[in-house]
Amino acid sequence: MPGRGATILHADLDAFYASVEQLLDPRLRGRPIAVGGGPRGGVVLAASYEAKRYGVQGGMGGSRAARLCPDLVFVRGHFGEYQALADAVMAILQDVTPVVERISIDEAFLDVSGATHLFGPPEVIGRRIRERVREEVGLPISVGAAGTKHLAKIASQVAKPDGLVVVPPGTEREFLDPLPVSLVWGVGPVTQERLARLGIRTIGDLARTPGDAVAHAVGHAVGHKLLAMAQDADRRRIVTSHRAGSVSAQSAMPARQPEPAQVRAVLAHLADRVARRLRDKGRAGRTVTVRVRFAGMRSVTRSRTLPQPVATTLTLTEVAEHLVRSALDDVPGTEVTLLAIGVSNLVDQRVIQLELDLEPDDPWRPGSASGAARRAVDGSLDRIRTRFGKDVAGYLPALLGGARAVPDEFRELAEHEL
């Protein structure tokens, strides 16, 4: 449990995708590199630390990255290598303790309270992990150790690149208070700006601010969560396995005015990925959420809860398109840099119960005649893709609309399984 010492570890591979490219090609070591994109456009998927020093970051347009860093080297990415190397790192963590919670392809929490009698105190375990990952896999990894998950994650961020930070019990406030508030889990650029208006720039500032003031600035639910994190009131345990309550996909793109055909193409592609993953697991969801990120990092979110759960590609595309249109109407004339679709309120849906023909047909109802027809088409496409590959068939807007500026292999690595 949290609170028994610095036995919660957060292990995070440094600039993972870029570090893999530098591992595979020694000529790239020490050089600023970007995975994806190019000097004439496209989207940067990840950047090495050498490139980050110039301001290059993931999600940035390739042409802008090239202007910031004239010596930047663009690489296409070895997507098949990422999962294998990340899995090798996770196997090393499992050698230390079975209590491992993997939260993305390249980071995980560990509870080492049951391993200290075998390997020594948390700082020794952290060094052992870093040494093994470097020697056996060849990648740099940063480790933070503390009494809570949130504090361990902050410690690993402070440790970057390629370091180890341990926060002993009793020193939490001394460690946290001077750190920038941006390190708190959930504080993005917009929230950071709102907090700055209250004079909140450090975690200590946030911890000392009355809850009503924080809630007024960022909303009650978010404010309560951020204040708890700043005060290190984190009672979450390590969860070694769980079933996700939602599934999502997103697509970054160079800043551009949203054209209806291009928006539909991107949404069709995202909906296809989300719906296919839902069907693979025999799941469906009632709540559809879209996120639109505009130039300047402002984001708008819209949601709709349907009467019945859905997992069909066309229905999800149409619902998402309605929601995105609403978001664009609220921020007219602004360039869009990212679109995302998520489905939550999940239930099991292995089969569809057909409806009696008693009310008008509605394709958004899975059991209606047209809804069942859509599901049948999806089923046929799923079988074709399973046998011949996922790119051999699909829906026309996604196939012809140029929605794949970012390779699916990269995006799918970061998406949680159901």
N, C-alpha and C positions, 0 to 999 in steps of 0.2 A: 504493500500500500504506500501511496505518497506520504511523506512525512517521516519515514524511518531512516532517513539519511540520503546521501547523494547516490541512490541506487537506481534511479531512472536515467537511462542513457538515450540520447538522440544521436543517431549516426547518419550523416548526410554526405553523399559523394559530391565532391567539389566540381562545379561546372561540368556535370557528368558527360553530356553528349560531346562537348568540345574536348574534354579530357580523353575520351575514348578515341577520338580522331587523332589526337596527339600521340596516344599510345600505339595506334596502328601505323602511323607514319612518323617516325622519329624526326623527319625534316621539319615538322610543324611545331615541335616542342620549343617553347619560349617565344613563339610568334603569335601575333593577334590573329585569331581565326574566327570565322562565323560558319555555323552549320546552316545550310539553306540560304536562300536569297542569292543576290548577285549585284554587281555594281550598277546594273541597269534596271533593277527592280526585284520583285519577289519579296518574301518575308524571311527575316532572320529567325531561325528556330532556336538557336542557342549561341552563346559567345564564350570564348575563353576569358580567363581573368586578364590576360594581356590586352584583349579587345575591350573588356569592360572598363579598363582605366581610361579609355577614350570616350566612354559614354555609350558604347554599343551594347545593346541588350536584346533579348528575345522579344519577338513581336514587332520589332522595328523594320521599316522598309529597307531593302538592301541598298538602294541608292543613297539614302540618308546615312546608313552605316559606313558606306565607302567615303562619304564626305567627312565624317567625323574621324575616320581612321584611314588615311590614304594607303597604308601598308597592309590593310586587312586582306587576309586570304580566305576566300569562300570555298567551302567543301560541300559536296552533295550529301554526305552522311551515309554511314554503313549501318542501316537500321537493323539488319539481321544480327549484328554484333551486340547491340545495346542490351537486349533482354538477357542474352546468355551471360554477359559479364556482370550485369546487375544481380542475376540469380546466383552467380558464384559468390558475390559479396554477401548475399543473404544467407548462404550456406555457412559462411564463416561466423556470422552472428548467431546462427542456430547452434554452432559448436560451443558457444559460450553459455547460452541459456535457451531453453525451449520457449521462454516467454518473450516472443518477438512479435511486434505489431508493425507490419509493413504498410506504410501509408501512401507510398508512391513507388515508382520503379526504382528510385535511387535514394530513398530514405526510410528509416524505421526507428521505432522506439523499442527499447529493451528494458526489462526488469531484471537486474542482476543480483537482487537481494539473496537469492538462493545459490549464487555462484561464487560469492566472495570467499567462502571457506575453501574453494578449489583453486581460485585464480588470484586471490588477493583483493584489496580494496578497489573501489570504482576507478580511481585514477590509474591503477595498474592494468585493470581490464580495458580501459579506454586506450592505453598505449599498446596493449597486446592486439586489440582489434585493428588499430591503424597500421601497425607493423605487418600483420598478416595480410591485410588488404593490399598494402604496397608491394609486399614480396610475392604473394601468390597470384594477384590479379593485375598489379601494375598501376593501380589508380590511387589518387589522393582522396582521403576521406577525413572529414572533421567530426569530432565527437564532443558533445556536451553532456555533463553529468550533474544531476541535481535531485531534489526531493519530489519534484512534480514534472509532469510532461511539458507544460508550457515553459517552465524555467529551463528545462533541459534543452528544449528547442532553441530558446534564445541563446543559451550558452554555446550551442553548436554554431549559431550564426556569428557570434562574437569570435569563435575559434577560427573561422575561415580567414584565409584558405589553409587547408592542410594542418589543422591544429587540434588541441585538446584544451577544454576549459572545464574545471570542476568547481561547483558552487557548494562549499561545505555548509552543513546545517548551522544556522545562526548568522550567516553572512548574506542572506538573500537580499535584504534591503540595501546593504552597502553595494552589492553587485548591480541591482536593478536600477536604483534611483537615477544615476547619471546617464543611463543609456537612452538613445533617441526613441521616442514613442513609436516610430515606424517599425520597431522590432516586435511590437506586440502582435500576436497572431490575430489577423483580421483588420489591421490598420493599413489601408491602401492610401494612394495619393489623395483621394477626395476626403476620406475621413481624417487624414493627417492635416489637411488644410483647414477643416472645420475645427479641429482641436486647437490648431495654432491660433485661431481667432480668439480662443479663450485664454491664450497664453500658455497652453499645454504643449511643451516641446520635448520633455523627457518622461520616462516612465514614472519617475518620482512625482513630477507635476501631476500626472494623471491619477496616481494613487491618492494624492492629497486633495483632489478636487471633489466637491460635493456631488453625489450621484445625480441629483436633479439637474445640475448644470450640464453634466455630460450627456444625460438623456435628452435634454433640450437641444443639444448640438447635433447629436447623431441618431436620436431615436431611443426609445426606452429599452427595447430588447438588446440592441447592439451596445448601448451605453452600459447596461448592467453587465454584459459579458466582458467588455473591455476593462471596466473597473475591477471586476473580479480577477482578470488576468494580471492587471497592474499590481494588485495587492497579493498576487501569488496564491489566490484562493482557488486552486485547481484540484478537484478531488477525482478526476478521471483516472481510471485504471488502464493498464495495458490490456488490449483486447486482441487475443491471438487469432480469432476468426469471427467473422460476422457477415451477415447478408446485407448488402447495400440497400438503402432505402430510396435510392434514386439512381438514374443513369443519365449522362449528359455528354455532349460533344460540342466543340467550338472550333471556329476557323478565324484566325487572324488574317488580315489582308492589308495591303497598302492603302493609305487614306485616299478615299475617293467618294464622290457624290453617289448616293445609292440609286442605281438604276433598277427598275422593277424586275427586269429579266435576270440581271445578275444576282439580285437578292433572292429571287425564287430559286435560282440554280444552287446557290450556297445552302439555302434552307433545305432544298430537296436532298442534297448530299448529306447534310447533317442528320436530317430526319431518317434517312435510309440507314445510316450507321447506328443511330440510337434504336430504331425499331428492330433492326436485325439482331442487335444484342439482346433486346427484350425477348424476342421470339426464341432465340437460342436457349434462353434460360427458362422458357415457359412462363414469362411474366408479362404484365401489362400495367399501365398506370392511368390514373384519372386526372392528375394535375400536370399541365404542360406549362413550362416557363421558358421565356426567351430573354436573352440579354443582348443589348445593342451597346457597343462601346463606340463613342465618338472621338474625333480628334480632340486632344486636350485631356484624355483619360476619363472624361465623364461617361458614366454608364447609366442606362435606363433599363429597368426590368419590368416585364409584364407577365402575368400568369392567368390561366383559366382552368377551372376544375370542371371536367365533363361529367355528365350523369353516369356514364359507364366507362370502364377502363379500356384503353386502346393500345394496340401495338402494331398498327398498320402504317406503312410508310406514307401513303397518300394522305391519309387522315391527319397524321402528325405534321406533314408538310403544310396542309391547308390551315390547321389551327395555328401553327407557328407563323405563317404568313399574315394572318389576321392580327396577331399580337405585335409583330414587328411593324406592320403598317401603322398601328396605333402609336407605337413608340416614335416612329419617324414623323408622324403628324405633330407630336409634341415638341420636336426639335427640328424644325424645317431648315433645309439648306445647309446642314452640317455634314461634314465628311465622316464616313463610317470606317472604323478600323477593325472591328471584330463582331461576329455574330455567334450566338450560342443557343442551343436548345437543350432543355432538361425535362425529364419526366419523373415524377414522384407519385406518392400515394399508390405504391405498387401492390399488386395482388398476383397470386398464381393464376395463370390462364393457359392451360394446356390444350383445351378444346373450346369451341365457341358454341353456345346454346342458340340455335336458330329461333327467331321470333315467328309467331303466327302473323299472318297477313291481316292485321287489324287496324293499323294506322299507317299514315304516309311513310314511304320509304325514306330513309335518312342514312347516307353512307357513313356518318360519324357514329352510328349505332352498330357495334360489331355484329349483332345478330340479325340485322336487317338484310334484305336480299343483296343490296349493293355493298353493304359492309362486309358480308360474308364473301362476296365476289372479290373484294379488295384483298381480303385475307388469303383467299385461294391463289391469287396472282402472286402475292408475297411468298407463299409457300413454294410455288413453282420456281420463282427466282432463287430462293434460298437453296433448293435442291440443286439447281444448275450451278450456282456458285460453289457449293460444297464439292461438286464433282469436277468442275472445269476451271475454277478460280473466280475470285470475287469481281474481277474486272471484265468478265466476258458478257455480262448482261446487267441491265439496270434501268432506271427511269430516265426518260429522255432529257429533262432539264438538267439533271445532275451530270449526265454523260457528256452533254454538248455545251454546258454553260461555263466551262473553265473554272469549276469550283475547287479544283485540287491544286491550288498553288502551294499548299503545304501537304507533303506526302501523308497518306493515311497511316503508313507504318509508324511514323513519328507520333502522330496524334493518338493512335490507339495504345501506344506504350504507356501514356500518362493517364489513361482512362481506367477507372476502377472497374473490376468485374463485379457482376451481381452476386 
